[in-house]
Amino acid sequence: MRAHLLDGEALASQIRSDLSARVLELGQSNITPGLGTILVGDDGPSERYVAMKHADCREVGIRSFHRAMGATTSQEELESVVDEFNENPEIHSYLIQLPLPAHLDETRVLLRVNPDKDVDGLHPTNLGRLVLGAPGPIPCTPAGILELVVQNGVPIVGRHVVVVGRGITIGRPLALLLATKRPNCNAAVTVVHTGVPNLGYYTSQADIVIAAAGHAGLITKDMIKPGACVVGAGVSREGKKILSDLADDVGEVAGFVTPRIGGVGPMTRAMLLVNAVDAAERTIT
């Protein structure tokens, strides 16, 4: 029997439906959530991803703000737009689409973002809130993975989770999130990466494996404990084809597994909208 598929598309659709109701409620207080995006350069995948985010906004009633800037944009010009978004009361949260052109200082730009408008939850202030267990936006992909696993009835509390990958957008914040004493977390978390010999030694002991290394086919069925929940969060590209960190045979052993397309990606976008609506709601509390 093959594994149960963790359908991120279906769950994300339900989340958007729930958010539409929250947006209507905000309208009673004359507030329309505003989500902003700043895109520098002409990177095709980034342009498509930003377009999808704004399509999601239209679906749930969030107002979109977008600034497209040329590839030769200076540091000062970009920071001026960041300041503008920080000061605009109609923009409750926003993001700077990465990667930026090589001549721009990415860290300096991200640190300029108002932490309360940081829809990605990756500003150092918000990562600090995550460490402390304080309220604040949770990074979108970790939040989406947590929701996807929980809503499919997979227990996390007290279970052994192995996170493969330590990147700032997924691996590190996800490990912190799952280890904290909060609802549906409180797990025993092991973090490994592609520089660790014999990854299978660790993953084969896990109740839940989350692969976020960006290494195609890294996790194979012989590395998984029968019945485990396996989430492919890392992707790489081969031409136009998107490749998962999970080999196709993982579903032969796992109890739960994400599909190559339609697993974590839709949940990341859904949780971005959740953070945007949360930010708007904070303005009336």
PyMOL commands that set and color helices and strands:
alter all, ss='L'
color gray80, all
select helices_A, chain A and resi 8-27+44-60+75-87+106-112+115-117+124-132+140-151+171-179+199-203+221-223+248-252+264-282
alter helices_A, ss='H'
color red, helices_A
select strands_A, chain A and resi 4-5+34-40+63-69+93-96+160-164+188-192+208-211+229-232+235-238+241-244+256-257
alter strands_A, ss='S'
color yellow, strands_A
deselect
rebuild
show_as cartoon
